[in-house]
Amino acid sequence: MHFVLCIQETKLGCVDNSVVSSICGKSGYNYSYQPSVGASGGLLFVWDTSEVEVWSTTSIDHFLAIKGQFVQSEKEFVIVNVYAPCDLAKKNIV
C-alpha cells in the first residue's frame, strides 16, 4: 500500500515536523506545503518515505504538486493538489 496524504484548507501559515508528527504519529514521513493566506487556504502533502520517493515539488498560488515514484513498483507519478477561491470574483483573478 502506498501512502500519500493530500490536505486542503490547512489554514496554517507554517507546517513543521511537529505538525506532521501530530497527523502521522510516527517518523518516516516527509512533507511539502503551501502556507495559507490569512485565514484561508493552505495545502499539504505528506508521504511515507519508505513507500514513496518524491523527486520534486512545485508550489504556485493555489497549486501544489509532487513528482516521484512508488518505491516498490517503481511506477512514476505526478499528484496535484489544487485549492482555489469559491467566490466568483476571486476566481476571475486567479
PDB file of N, CA, C and O in Angstrom:
ATOM      1  N   MET A   1       0.838  -1.173   0.000  1.00  0.00           N
ATOM      2  CA  MET A   1       0.000   0.000   0.000  1.00  0.00           C
ATOM      3  C   MET A   1       0.886   1.242   0.000  1.00  0.00           C
ATOM      4  O   MET A   1       1.899   1.293   0.698  1.00  0.00           O
ATOM      5  N   HIS A   2       0.500   2.231  -0.781  1.00  0.00           N
ATOM      6  CA  HIS A   2       1.269   3.468  -0.895  1.00  0.00           C
ATOM      7  C   HIS A   2       0.615   4.544  -0.049  1.00  0.00           C
ATOM      8  O   HIS A   2      -0.607   4.570   0.093  1.00  0.00           O
ATOM      9  N   PHE A   3       1.410   5.416   0.506  1.00  0.00           N
ATOM     10  CA  PHE A   3       0.886   6.432   1.389  1.00  0.00           C
ATOM     11  C   PHE A   3       1.273   7.812   0.893  1.00  0.00           C
ATOM     12  O   PHE A   3       2.442   8.196   0.933  1.00  0.00           O
ATOM     13  N   VAL A   4       0.271   8.557   0.422  1.00  0.00           N
ATOM     14  CA  VAL A   4       0.408   9.974   0.135  1.00  0.00           C
ATOM     15  C   VAL A   4      -0.869  10.631   0.649  1.00  0.00           C
ATOM     16  O   VAL A   4      -1.970  10.250   0.252  1.00  0.00           O
ATOM     17  N   LEU A   5      -0.724  11.600   1.517  1.00  0.00           N
ATOM     18  CA  LEU A   5      -1.857  12.309   2.081  1.00  0.00           C
ATOM     19  C   LEU A   5      -1.886  13.722   1.511  1.00  0.00           C
ATOM     20  O   LEU A   5      -0.871  14.418   1.522  1.00  0.00           O
ATOM     21  N   CYS A   6      -3.053  14.151   1.009  1.00  0.00           N
ATOM     22  CA  CYS A   6      -3.239  15.497   0.476  1.00  0.00           C
ATOM     23  C   CYS A   6      -4.286  16.195   1.326  1.00  0.00           C
ATOM     24  O   CYS A   6      -5.389  15.679   1.508  1.00  0.00           O
ATOM     25  N   ILE A   7      -3.945  17.365   1.845  1.00  0.00           N
ATOM     26  CA  ILE A   7      -4.883  18.124   2.665  1.00  0.00           C
ATOM     27  C   ILE A   7      -5.046  19.514   2.059  1.00  0.00           C
ATOM     28  O   ILE A   7      -4.071  20.155   1.665  1.00  0.00           O
ATOM     29  N   GLN A   8      -6.290  19.965   1.993  1.00  0.00           N
ATOM     30  CA  GLN A   8      -6.611  21.316   1.553  1.00  0.00           C
ATOM     31  C   GLN A   8      -7.198  22.082   2.729  1.00  0.00           C
ATOM     32  O   GLN A   8      -7.744  21.492   3.661  1.00  0.00           O
ATOM     33  N   GLU A   9      -7.077  23.414   2.673  1.00  0.00           N
ATOM     34  CA  GLU A   9      -7.606  24.276   3.729  1.00  0.00           C
ATOM     35  C   GLU A   9      -6.965  23.977   5.081  1.00  0.00           C
ATOM     36  O   GLU A   9      -7.667  23.831   6.082  1.00  0.00           O
ATOM     37  N   THR A  10      -5.652  23.885   5.114  1.00  0.00           N
ATOM     38  CA  THR A  10      -4.987  23.659   6.400  1.00  0.00           C
ATOM     39  C   THR A  10      -5.139  24.854   7.325  1.00  0.00           C
ATOM     40  O   THR A  10      -5.137  24.709   8.548  1.00  0.00           O
ATOM     41  N   LYS A  11      -5.268  26.026   6.739  1.00  0.00           N
ATOM     42  CA  LYS A  11      -5.358  27.285   7.498  1.00  0.00           C
ATOM     43  C   LYS A  11      -4.100  27.524   8.334  1.00  0.00           C
ATOM     44  O   LYS A  11      -4.136  28.237   9.336  1.00  0.00           O
ATOM     45  N   LEU A  12      -2.988  26.920   7.909  1.00  0.00           N
ATOM     46  CA  LEU A  12      -1.714  27.050   8.624  1.00  0.00           C
ATOM     47  C   LEU A  12      -0.740  27.898   7.806  1.00  0.00           C
ATOM     48  O   LEU A  12      -0.535  27.658   6.616  1.00  0.00           O
ATOM     49  N   GLY A  13      -0.150  28.882   8.461  1.00  0.00           N
ATOM     50  CA  GLY A  13       0.854  29.704   7.803  1.00  0.00           C
ATOM     51  C   GLY A  13       2.195  28.995   7.719  1.00  0.00           C
ATOM     52  O   GLY A  13       3.026  29.329   6.875  1.00  0.00           O
ATOM     53  N   CYS A  14       2.406  28.017   8.591  1.00  0.00           N
ATOM     54  CA  CYS A  14       3.661  27.265   8.613  1.00  0.00           C
ATOM     55  C   CYS A  14       3.373  25.825   9.026  1.00  0.00           C
ATOM     56  O   CYS A  14       2.580  25.569   9.931  1.00  0.00           O
ATOM     57  N   VAL A  15       4.023  24.905   8.355  1.00  0.00           N
ATOM     58  CA  VAL A  15       3.941  23.485   8.712  1.00  0.00           C
ATOM     59  C   VAL A  15       5.355  23.037   9.045  1.00  0.00           C
ATOM     60  O   VAL A  15       6.293  23.331   8.304  1.00  0.00           O
ATOM     61  N   ASP A  16       5.511  22.324  10.159  1.00  0.00           N
ATOM     62  CA  ASP A  16       6.823  21.817  10.542  1.00  0.00           C
ATOM     63  C   ASP A  16       6.707  20.356  10.973  1.00  0.00           C
ATOM     64  O   ASP A  16       5.635  19.758  10.885  1.00  0.00           O
ATOM     65  N   ASN A  17       7.816  19.790  11.439  1.00  0.00           N
ATOM     66  CA  ASN A  17       7.834  18.375  11.813  1.00  0.00           C
ATOM     67  C   ASN A  17       6.818  18.040  12.906  1.00  0.00           C
ATOM     68  O   ASN A  17       6.245  16.950  12.902  1.00  0.00           O
ATOM     69  N   SER A  18       6.588  18.963  13.841  1.00  0.00           N
ATOM     70  CA  SER A  18       5.632  18.674  14.917  1.00  0.00           C
ATOM     71  C   SER A  18       4.209  18.566  14.377  1.00  0.00           C
ATOM     72  O   SER A  18       3.429  17.749  14.864  1.00  0.00           O
ATOM     73  N   VAL A  19       3.862  19.371  13.387  1.00  0.00           N
ATOM     74  CA  VAL A  19       2.530  19.284  12.765  1.00  0.00           C
ATOM     75  C   VAL A  19       2.374  17.941  12.065  1.00  0.00           C
ATOM     76  O   VAL A  19       1.357  17.266  12.224  1.00  0.00           O
ATOM     77  N   VAL A  20       3.385  17.554  11.288  1.00  0.00           N
ATOM     78  CA  VAL A  20       3.330  16.281  10.556  1.00  0.00           C
ATOM     79  C   VAL A  20       3.293  15.110  11.536  1.00  0.00           C
ATOM     80  O   VAL A  20       2.559  14.147  11.310  1.00  0.00           O
ATOM     81  N   SER A  21       4.066  15.172  12.617  1.00  0.00           N
ATOM     82  CA  SER A  21       4.050  14.106  13.629  1.00  0.00           C
ATOM     83  C   SER A  21       2.685  13.978  14.287  1.00  0.00           C
ATOM     84  O   SER A  21       2.251  12.872  14.611  1.00  0.00           O
ATOM     85  N   SER A  22       2.006  15.104  14.487  1.00  0.00           N
ATOM     86  CA  SER A  22       0.681  15.035  15.105  1.00  0.00           C
ATOM     87  C   SER A  22      -0.345  14.400  14.168  1.00  0.00           C
ATOM     88  O   SER A  22      -1.342  13.844  14.629  1.00  0.00           O
ATOM     89  N   ILE A  23      -0.110  14.478  12.871  1.00  0.00           N
ATOM     90  CA  ILE A  23      -1.012  13.859  11.890  1.00  0.00           C
ATOM     91  C   ILE A  23      -0.682  12.380  11.718  1.00  0.00           C
ATOM     92  O   ILE A  23      -1.576  11.533  11.730  1.00  0.00           O
ATOM     93  N   CYS A  24       0.611  12.073  11.557  1.00  0.00           N
ATOM     94  CA  CYS A  24       1.032  10.709  11.210  1.00  0.00           C
ATOM     95  C   CYS A  24       1.378   9.853  12.421  1.00  0.00           C
ATOM     96  O   CYS A  24       1.286   8.627  12.361  1.00  0.00           O
ATOM     97  N   GLY A  25       1.774  10.486  13.511  1.00  0.00           N
ATOM     98  CA  GLY A  25       2.030   9.751  14.733  1.00  0.00           C
ATOM     99  C   GLY A  25       3.334   8.992  14.779  1.00  0.00           C
ATOM    100  O   GLY A  25       3.584   8.274  15.748  1.00  0.00           O
ATOM    101  N   LYS A  26       4.171   9.122  13.775  1.00  0.00           N
ATOM    102  CA  LYS A  26       5.482   8.469  13.822  1.00  0.00           C
ATOM    103  C   LYS A  26       6.427   9.144  12.851  1.00  0.00           C
ATOM    104  O   LYS A  26       6.014   9.998  12.067  1.00  0.00           O
ATOM    105  N   SER A  27       7.688   8.767  12.902  1.00  0.00           N
ATOM    106  CA  SER A  27       8.671   9.326  11.971  1.00  0.00           C
ATOM    107  C   SER A  27       8.624   8.550  10.661  1.00  0.00           C
ATOM    108  O   SER A  27       7.857   7.597  10.523  1.00  0.00           O
ATOM    109  N   GLY A  28       9.439   8.956   9.709  1.00  0.00           N
ATOM    110  CA  GLY A  28       9.484   8.265   8.427  1.00  0.00           C
ATOM    111  C   GLY A  28       8.604   8.923   7.379  1.00  0.00           C
ATOM    112  O   GLY A  28       8.280   8.320   6.356  1.00  0.00           O
ATOM    113  N   TYR A  29       8.223  10.160   7.642  1.00  0.00           N
ATOM    114  CA  TYR A  29       7.399  10.896   6.694  1.00  0.00           C
ATOM    115  C   TYR A  29       8.108  12.178   6.294  1.00  0.00           C
ATOM    116  O   TYR A  29       8.875  12.754   7.066  1.00  0.00           O
ATOM    117  N   ASN A  30       7.836  12.609   5.079  1.00  0.00           N
ATOM    118  CA  ASN A  30       8.311  13.905   4.626  1.00  0.00           C
ATOM    119  C   ASN A  30       7.105  14.673   4.139  1.00  0.00           C
ATOM    120  O   ASN A  30       6.019  14.107   4.015  1.00  0.00           O
ATOM    121  N   TYR A  31       7.276  15.950   3.862  1.00  0.00           N
ATOM    122  CA  TYR A  31       6.130  16.754   3.505  1.00  0.00           C
ATOM    123  C   TYR A  31       6.523  17.955   2.659  1.00  0.00           C
ATOM    124  O   TYR A  31       7.686  18.353   2.597  1.00  0.00           O
ATOM    125  N   SER A  32       5.520  18.510   2.018  1.00  0.00           N
ATOM    126  CA  SER A  32       5.643  19.755   1.286  1.00  0.00           C
ATOM    127  C   SER A  32       4.353  20.517   1.528  1.00  0.00           C
ATOM    128  O   SER A  32       3.279  19.919   1.592  1.00  0.00           O
ATOM    129  N   TYR A  33       4.452  21.832   1.663  1.00  0.00           N
ATOM    130  CA  TYR A  33       3.237  22.585   1.946  1.00  0.00           C
ATOM    131  C   TYR A  33       3.265  23.951   1.267  1.00  0.00           C
ATOM    132  O   TYR A  33       4.315  24.462   0.879  1.00  0.00           O
ATOM    133  N   GLN A  34       2.079  24.515   1.141  1.00  0.00           N
ATOM    134  CA  GLN A  34       1.902  25.896   0.717  1.00  0.00           C
ATOM    135  C   GLN A  34       1.141  26.588   1.848  1.00  0.00           C
ATOM    136  O   GLN A  34       0.055  26.145   2.219  1.00  0.00           O
ATOM    137  N   PRO A  35       1.696  27.661   2.395  1.00  0.00           N
ATOM    138  CA  PRO A  35       1.046  28.292   3.540  1.00  0.00           C
ATOM    139  C   PRO A  35      -0.295  28.923   3.172  1.00  0.00           C
ATOM    140  O   PRO A  35      -0.558  29.247   2.014  1.00  0.00           O
ATOM    141  N   SER A  36      -1.122  29.083   4.183  1.00  0.00           N
ATOM    142  CA  SER A  36      -2.394  29.766   3.980  1.00  0.00           C
ATOM    143  C   SER A  36      -2.125  31.257   3.792  1.00  0.00           C
ATOM    144  O   SER A  36      -1.070  31.770   4.165  1.00  0.00           O
ATOM    145  N   VAL A  37      -3.093  31.926   3.214  1.00  0.00           N
ATOM    146  CA  VAL A  37      -3.042  33.378   3.087  1.00  0.00           C
ATOM    147  C   VAL A  37      -4.106  33.908   4.038  1.00  0.00           C
ATOM    148  O   VAL A  37      -5.303  33.794   3.773  1.00  0.00           O
ATOM    149  N   GLY A  38      -3.665  34.481   5.133  1.00  0.00           N
ATOM    150  CA  GLY A  38      -4.610  34.879   6.168  1.00  0.00           C
ATOM    151  C   GLY A  38      -5.240  33.646   6.789  1.00  0.00           C
ATOM    152  O   GLY A  38      -4.540  32.720   7.199  1.00  0.00           O
ATOM    153  N   ALA A  39      -6.555  33.636   6.855  1.00  0.00           N
ATOM    154  CA  ALA A  39      -7.261  32.516   7.475  1.00  0.00           C
ATOM    155  C   ALA A  39      -7.828  31.544   6.452  1.00  0.00           C
ATOM    156  O   ALA A  39      -8.654  30.700   6.797  1.00  0.00           O
ATOM    157  N   SER A  40      -7.400  31.649   5.208  1.00  0.00           N
ATOM    158  CA  SER A  40      -7.936  30.724   4.201  1.00  0.00           C
ATOM    159  C   SER A  40      -6.815  30.072   3.404  1.00  0.00           C
ATOM    160  O   SER A  40      -5.711  30.604   3.291  1.00  0.00           O
ATOM    161  N   GLY A  41      -7.129  28.921   2.864  1.00  0.00           N
ATOM    162  CA  GLY A  41      -6.177  28.197   2.028  1.00  0.00           C
ATOM    163  C   GLY A  41      -5.215  27.364   2.840  1.00  0.00           C
ATOM    164  O   GLY A  41      -5.459  27.042   4.003  1.00  0.00           O
ATOM    165  N   GLY A  42      -4.129  27.030   2.206  1.00  0.00           N
ATOM    166  CA  GLY A  42      -3.132  26.165   2.806  1.00  0.00           C
ATOM    167  C   GLY A  42      -3.242  24.762   2.243  1.00  0.00           C
ATOM    168  O   GLY A  42      -4.290  24.126   2.354  1.00  0.00           O
ATOM    169  N   LEU A  43      -2.166  24.275   1.639  1.00  0.00           N
ATOM    170  CA  LEU A  43      -2.123  22.941   1.040  1.00  0.00           C
ATOM    171  C   LEU A  43      -0.998  22.146   1.680  1.00  0.00           C
ATOM    172  O   LEU A  43       0.037  22.704   2.045  1.00  0.00           O
ATOM    173  N   LEU A  44      -1.202  20.842   1.813  1.00  0.00           N
ATOM    174  CA  LEU A  44      -0.191  19.988   2.435  1.00  0.00           C
ATOM    175  C   LEU A  44      -0.171  18.619   1.778  1.00  0.00           C
ATOM    176  O   LEU A  44      -1.214  18.000   1.567  1.00  0.00           O
ATOM    177  N   PHE A  45       1.031  18.155   1.457  1.00  0.00           N
ATOM    178  CA  PHE A  45       1.281  16.767   1.060  1.00  0.00           C
ATOM    179  C   PHE A  45       2.129  16.145   2.161  1.00  0.00           C
ATOM    180  O   PHE A  45       3.072  16.772   2.645  1.00  0.00           O
ATOM    181  N   VAL A  46       1.805  14.925   2.560  1.00  0.00           N
ATOM    182  CA  VAL A  46       2.634  14.141   3.479  1.00  0.00           C
ATOM    183  C   VAL A  46       2.803  12.779   2.848  1.00  0.00           C
ATOM    184  O   VAL A  46       1.829  12.194   2.374  1.00  0.00           O
ATOM    185  N   TRP A  47       4.036  12.253   2.832  1.00  0.00           N
ATOM    186  CA  TRP A  47       4.247  10.931   2.253  1.00  0.00           C
ATOM    187  C   TRP A  47       5.178  10.092   3.113  1.00  0.00           C
ATOM    188  O   TRP A  47       6.069  10.600   3.795  1.00  0.00           O
ATOM    189  N   ASP A  48       4.936   8.792   3.054  1.00  0.00           N
ATOM    190  CA  ASP A  48       5.731   7.790   3.768  1.00  0.00           C
ATOM    191  C   ASP A  48       7.003   7.568   2.954  1.00  0.00           C
ATOM    192  O   ASP A  48       6.942   7.067   1.832  1.00  0.00           O
ATOM    193  N   THR A  49       8.153   7.937   3.514  1.00  0.00           N
ATOM    194  CA  THR A  49       9.413   7.859   2.770  1.00  0.00           C
ATOM    195  C   THR A  49       9.870   6.431   2.501  1.00  0.00           C
ATOM    196  O   THR A  49      10.738   6.216   1.655  1.00  0.00           O
ATOM    197  N   SER A  50       9.305   5.451   3.201  1.00  0.00           N
ATOM    198  CA  SER A  50       9.662   4.056   2.906  1.00  0.00           C
ATOM    199  C   SER A  50       8.876   3.524   1.709  1.00  0.00           C
ATOM    200  O   SER A  50       9.252   2.511   1.120  1.00  0.00           O
ATOM    201  N   GLU A  51       7.790   4.200   1.352  1.00  0.00           N
ATOM    202  CA  GLU A  51       6.924   3.765   0.253  1.00  0.00           C
ATOM    203  C   GLU A  51       6.978   4.672  -0.966  1.00  0.00           C
ATOM    204  O   GLU A  51       6.713   4.236  -2.086  1.00  0.00           O
ATOM    205  N   VAL A  52       7.323   5.933  -0.746  1.00  0.00           N
ATOM    206  CA  VAL A  52       7.229   6.939  -1.797  1.00  0.00           C
ATOM    207  C   VAL A  52       8.516   7.743  -1.860  1.00  0.00           C
ATOM    208  O   VAL A  52       9.008   8.214  -0.834  1.00  0.00           O
ATOM    209  N   GLU A  53       9.062   7.903  -3.060  1.00  0.00           N
ATOM    210  CA  GLU A  53      10.235   8.737  -3.286  1.00  0.00           C
ATOM    211  C   GLU A  53       9.775   9.957  -4.081  1.00  0.00           C
ATOM    212  O   GLU A  53       9.317   9.827  -5.216  1.00  0.00           O
ATOM    213  N   VAL A  54       9.899  11.135  -3.486  1.00  0.00           N
ATOM    214  CA  VAL A  54       9.498  12.363  -4.164  1.00  0.00           C
ATOM    215  C   VAL A  54      10.750  13.037  -4.705  1.00  0.00           C
ATOM    216  O   VAL A  54      11.706  13.292  -3.974  1.00  0.00           O
ATOM    217  N   TRP A  55      10.722  13.318  -6.001  1.00  0.00           N
ATOM    218  CA  TRP A  55      11.864  13.945  -6.670  1.00  0.00           C
ATOM    219  C   TRP A  55      11.770  15.456  -6.657  1.00  0.00           C
ATOM    220  O   TRP A  55      12.783  16.143  -6.522  1.00  0.00           O
ATOM    221  N   SER A  56      10.550  15.983  -6.799  1.00  0.00           N
ATOM    222  CA  SER A  56      10.408  17.437  -6.844  1.00  0.00           C
ATOM    223  C   SER A  56       9.025  17.860  -6.383  1.00  0.00           C
ATOM    224  O   SER A  56       8.060  17.100  -6.460  1.00  0.00           O
ATOM    225  N   THR A  57       8.957  19.087  -5.906  1.00  0.00           N
ATOM    226  CA  THR A  57       7.682  19.699  -5.558  1.00  0.00           C
ATOM    227  C   THR A  57       7.602  21.055  -6.254  1.00  0.00           C
ATOM    228  O   THR A  57       8.610  21.736  -6.440  1.00  0.00           O
ATOM    229  N   THR A  58       6.400  21.424  -6.628  1.00  0.00           N
ATOM    230  CA  THR A  58       6.162  22.718  -7.269  1.00  0.00           C
ATOM    231  C   THR A  58       5.026  23.409  -6.529  1.00  0.00           C
ATOM    232  O   THR A  58       3.975  22.818  -6.285  1.00  0.00           O
ATOM    233  N   SER A  59       5.253  24.660  -6.179  1.00  0.00           N
ATOM    234  CA  SER A  59       4.243  25.427  -5.459  1.00  0.00           C
ATOM    235  C   SER A  59       4.005  26.743  -6.176  1.00  0.00           C
ATOM    236  O   SER A  59       4.920  27.551  -6.338  1.00  0.00           O
ATOM    237  N   ILE A  60       2.771  26.950  -6.603  1.00  0.00           N
ATOM    238  CA  ILE A  60       2.322  28.188  -7.233  1.00  0.00           C
ATOM    239  C   ILE A  60       1.022  28.549  -6.525  1.00  0.00           C
ATOM    240  O   ILE A  60       0.410  27.684  -5.898  1.00  0.00           O
ATOM    241  N   ASP A  61       0.586  29.797  -6.607  1.00  0.00           N
ATOM    242  CA  ASP A  61      -0.666  30.192  -5.955  1.00  0.00           C
ATOM    243  C   ASP A  61      -1.767  29.179  -6.207  1.00  0.00           C
ATOM    244  O   ASP A  61      -2.081  28.874  -7.357  1.00  0.00           O
ATOM    245  N   HIS A  62      -2.360  28.653  -5.131  1.00  0.00           N
ATOM    246  CA  HIS A  62      -3.497  27.727  -5.176  1.00  0.00           C
ATOM    247  C   HIS A  62      -3.159  26.366  -5.780  1.00  0.00           C
ATOM    248  O   HIS A  62      -4.065  25.642  -6.191  1.00  0.00           O
ATOM    249  N   PHE A  63      -1.881  26.002  -5.843  1.00  0.00           N
ATOM    250  CA  PHE A  63      -1.458  24.803  -6.570  1.00  0.00           C
ATOM    251  C   PHE A  63      -0.202  24.254  -5.919  1.00  0.00           C
ATOM    252  O   PHE A  63       0.769  24.985  -5.725  1.00  0.00           O
ATOM    253  N   LEU A  64      -0.213  22.962  -5.578  1.00  0.00           N
ATOM    254  CA  LEU A  64       0.964  22.289  -5.038  1.00  0.00           C
ATOM    255  C   LEU A  64       1.052  20.928  -5.721  1.00  0.00           C
ATOM    256  O   LEU A  64       0.071  20.184  -5.744  1.00  0.00           O
ATOM    257  N   ALA A  65       2.194  20.602  -6.267  1.00  0.00           N
ATOM    258  CA  ALA A  65       2.353  19.331  -6.979  1.00  0.00           C
ATOM    259  C   ALA A  65       3.615  18.618  -6.506  1.00  0.00           C
ATOM    260  O   ALA A  65       4.610  19.252  -6.155  1.00  0.00           O
ATOM    261  N   ILE A  66       3.553  17.280  -6.504  1.00  0.00           N
ATOM    262  CA  ILE A  66       4.743  16.478  -6.238  1.00  0.00           C
ATOM    263  C   ILE A  66       4.928  15.486  -7.381  1.00  0.00           C
ATOM    264  O   ILE A  66       3.964  15.007  -7.979  1.00  0.00           O
ATOM    265  N   LYS A  67       6.192  15.192  -7.664  1.00  0.00           N
ATOM    266  CA  LYS A  67       6.539  14.234  -8.715  1.00  0.00           C
ATOM    267  C   LYS A  67       7.514  13.242  -8.109  1.00  0.00           C
ATOM    268  O   LYS A  67       8.434  13.623  -7.386  1.00  0.00           O
ATOM    269  N   GLY A  68       7.306  11.952  -8.412  1.00  0.00           N
ATOM    270  CA  GLY A  68       8.204  10.946  -7.875  1.00  0.00           C
ATOM    271  C   GLY A  68       7.835   9.560  -8.339  1.00  0.00           C
ATOM    272  O   GLY A  68       7.303   9.371  -9.433  1.00  0.00           O
ATOM    273  N   GLN A  69       8.130   8.580  -7.479  1.00  0.00           N
ATOM    274  CA  GLN A  69       7.785   7.200  -7.805  1.00  0.00           C
ATOM    275  C   GLN A  69       7.478   6.424  -6.539  1.00  0.00           C
ATOM    276  O   GLN A  69       7.951   6.745  -5.449  1.00  0.00           O
ATOM    277  N   PHE A  70       6.662   5.379  -6.725  1.00  0.00           N
ATOM    278  CA  PHE A  70       6.398   4.451  -5.640  1.00  0.00           C
ATOM    279  C   PHE A  70       7.579   3.497  -5.573  1.00  0.00           C
ATOM    280  O   PHE A  70       7.965   2.922  -6.590  1.00  0.00           O
ATOM    281  N   VAL A  71       8.151   3.321  -4.405  1.00  0.00           N
ATOM    282  CA  VAL A  71       9.398   2.580  -4.234  1.00  0.00           C
ATOM    283  C   VAL A  71       9.275   1.141  -4.707  1.00  0.00           C
ATOM    284  O   VAL A  71      10.107   0.676  -5.486  1.00  0.00           O
ATOM    285  N   GLN A  72       8.258   0.431  -4.254  1.00  0.00           N
ATOM    286  CA  GLN A  72       8.157  -0.994  -4.554  1.00  0.00           C
ATOM    287  C   GLN A  72       7.887  -1.265  -6.035  1.00  0.00           C
ATOM    288  O   GLN A  72       8.534  -2.125  -6.632  1.00  0.00           O
ATOM    289  N   SER A  73       6.948  -0.547  -6.625  1.00  0.00           N
ATOM    290  CA  SER A  73       6.575  -0.816  -8.017  1.00  0.00           C
ATOM    291  C   SER A  73       7.401  -0.025  -9.019  1.00  0.00           C
ATOM    292  O   SER A  73       7.398  -0.335 -10.210  1.00  0.00           O
ATOM    293  N   GLU A  74       8.110   0.999  -8.543  1.00  0.00           N
ATOM    294  CA  GLU A  74       8.883   1.909  -9.387  1.00  0.00           C
ATOM    295  C   GLU A  74       8.012   2.648 -10.411  1.00  0.00           C
ATOM    296  O   GLU A  74       8.522   3.144 -11.416  1.00  0.00           O
ATOM    297  N   LYS A  75       6.702   2.720 -10.157  1.00  0.00           N
ATOM    298  CA  LYS A  75       5.802   3.475 -11.025  1.00  0.00           C
ATOM    299  C   LYS A  75       5.919   4.956 -10.678  1.00  0.00           C
ATOM    300  O   LYS A  75       5.860   5.350  -9.514  1.00  0.00           O
ATOM    301  N   GLU A  76       6.086   5.761 -11.724  1.00  0.00           N
ATOM    302  CA  GLU A  76       6.208   7.204 -11.546  1.00  0.00           C
ATOM    303  C   GLU A  76       4.829   7.839 -11.437  1.00  0.00           C
ATOM    304  O   GLU A  76       3.840   7.300 -11.932  1.00  0.00           O
ATOM    305  N   PHE A  77       4.783   8.996 -10.779  1.00  0.00           N
ATOM    306  CA  PHE A  77       3.512   9.693 -10.610  1.00  0.00           C
ATOM    307  C   PHE A  77       3.738  11.197 -10.534  1.00  0.00           C
ATOM    308  O   PHE A  77       4.837  11.675 -10.251  1.00  0.00           O
ATOM    309  N   VAL A  78       2.674  11.910 -10.792  1.00  0.00           N
ATOM    310  CA  VAL A  78       2.555  13.342 -10.504  1.00  0.00           C
ATOM    311  C   VAL A  78       1.207  13.504  -9.817  1.00  0.00           C
ATOM    312  O   VAL A  78       0.184  13.067 -10.343  1.00  0.00           O
ATOM    313  N   ILE A  79       1.199  14.128  -8.652  1.00  0.00           N
ATOM    314  CA  ILE A  79      -0.048  14.393  -7.936  1.00  0.00           C
ATOM    315  C   ILE A  79      -0.153  15.899  -7.749  1.00  0.00           C
ATOM    316  O   ILE A  79       0.795  16.560  -7.327  1.00  0.00           O
ATOM    317  N   VAL A  80      -1.330  16.424  -8.074  1.00  0.00           N
ATOM    318  CA  VAL A  80      -1.563  17.857  -7.968  1.00  0.00           C
ATOM    319  C   VAL A  80      -2.659  18.104  -6.935  1.00  0.00           C
ATOM    320  O   VAL A  80      -3.717  17.476  -6.975  1.00  0.00           O
ATOM    321  N   ASN A  81      -2.399  19.006  -6.030  1.00  0.00           N
ATOM    322  CA  ASN A  81      -3.355  19.415  -5.005  1.00  0.00           C
ATOM    323  C   ASN A  81      -3.710  20.872  -5.300  1.00  0.00           C
ATOM    324  O   ASN A  81      -2.846  21.747  -5.237  1.00  0.00           O
ATOM    325  N   VAL A  82      -4.986  21.136  -5.623  1.00  0.00           N
ATOM    326  CA  VAL A  82      -5.432  22.469  -6.026  1.00  0.00           C
ATOM    327  C   VAL A  82      -6.508  22.949  -5.069  1.00  0.00           C
ATOM    328  O   VAL A  82      -7.435  22.215  -4.727  1.00  0.00           O
ATOM    329  N   TYR A  83      -6.366  24.190  -4.648  1.00  0.00           N
ATOM    330  CA  TYR A  83      -7.419  24.813  -3.859  1.00  0.00           C
ATOM    331  C   TYR A  83      -7.565  26.246  -4.348  1.00  0.00           C
ATOM    332  O   TYR A  83      -6.653  27.057  -4.190  1.00  0.00           O
ATOM    333  N   ALA A  84      -8.704  26.554  -4.937  1.00  0.00           N
ATOM    334  CA  ALA A  84      -8.944  27.894  -5.473  1.00  0.00           C
ATOM    335  C   ALA A  84     -10.130  28.519  -4.754  1.00  0.00           C
ATOM    336  O   ALA A  84     -10.964  27.811  -4.191  1.00  0.00           O
ATOM    337  N   PRO A  85     -10.202  29.834  -4.773  1.00  0.00           N
ATOM    338  CA  PRO A  85     -11.312  30.513  -4.110  1.00  0.00           C
ATOM    339  C   PRO A  85     -12.663  30.087  -4.681  1.00  0.00           C
ATOM    340  O   PRO A  85     -12.776  29.787  -5.869  1.00  0.00           O
ATOM    341  N   CYS A  86     -13.681  30.064  -3.830  1.00  0.00           N
ATOM    342  CA  CYS A  86     -15.044  29.741  -4.270  1.00  0.00           C
ATOM    343  C   CYS A  86     -15.785  30.977  -4.761  1.00  0.00           C
ATOM    344  O   CYS A  86     -16.719  30.868  -5.556  1.00  0.00           O
ATOM    345  N   ASP A  87     -15.376  32.141  -4.295  1.00  0.00           N
ATOM    346  CA  ASP A  87     -16.012  33.391  -4.686  1.00  0.00           C
ATOM    347  C   ASP A  87     -15.746  33.660  -6.166  1.00  0.00           C
ATOM    348  O   ASP A  87     -14.592  33.640  -6.596  1.00  0.00           O
ATOM    349  N   LEU A  88     -16.800  33.911  -6.954  1.00  0.00           N
ATOM    350  CA  LEU A  88     -16.681  34.081  -8.408  1.00  0.00           C
ATOM    351  C   LEU A  88     -15.727  35.219  -8.767  1.00  0.00           C
ATOM    352  O   LEU A  88     -14.928  35.069  -9.692  1.00  0.00           O
ATOM    353  N   ALA A  89     -15.785  36.332  -8.075  1.00  0.00           N
ATOM    354  CA  ALA A  89     -14.903  37.463  -8.370  1.00  0.00           C
ATOM    355  C   ALA A  89     -13.440  37.089  -8.133  1.00  0.00           C
ATOM    356  O   ALA A  89     -12.568  37.465  -8.916  1.00  0.00           O
ATOM    357  N   LYS A  90     -13.171  36.349  -7.055  1.00  0.00           N
ATOM    358  CA  LYS A  90     -11.810  35.926  -6.771  1.00  0.00           C
ATOM    359  C   LYS A  90     -11.335  34.869  -7.765  1.00  0.00           C
ATOM    360  O   LYS A  90     -10.147  34.833  -8.084  1.00  0.00           O
ATOM    361  N   LYS A  91     -12.218  34.014  -8.260  1.00  0.00           N
ATOM    362  CA  LYS A  91     -11.853  33.024  -9.274  1.00  0.00           C
ATOM    363  C   LYS A  91     -11.378  33.706 -10.547  1.00  0.00           C
ATOM    364  O   LYS A  91     -10.433  33.239 -11.182  1.00  0.00           O
ATOM    365  N   ASN A  92     -12.014  34.791 -10.923  1.00  0.00           N
ATOM    366  CA  ASN A  92     -11.599  35.523 -12.124  1.00  0.00           C
ATOM    367  C   ASN A  92     -10.213  36.107 -11.984  1.00  0.00           C
ATOM    368  O   ASN A  92      -9.504  36.244 -12.981  1.00  0.00           O
ATOM    369  N   ILE A  93      -9.803  36.457 -10.772  1.00  0.00           N
ATOM    370  CA  ILE A  93      -8.459  36.978 -10.538  1.00  0.00           C
ATOM    371  C   ILE A  93      -7.428  35.869 -10.665  1.00  0.00           C
ATOM    372  O   ILE A  93      -6.344  36.087 -11.206  1.00  0.00           O
ATOM    373  N   VAL A  94      -7.755  34.686 -10.172  1.00  0.00           N
ATOM    374  CA  VAL A  94      -6.838  33.540 -10.211  1.00  0.00           C
ATOM    375  C   VAL A  94      -6.697  33.101 -11.632  1.00  0.00           C
ATOM    376  O   VAL A  94      -5.972  32.148 -11.915  1.00  0.00           O
TER     377      VAL A  94
END
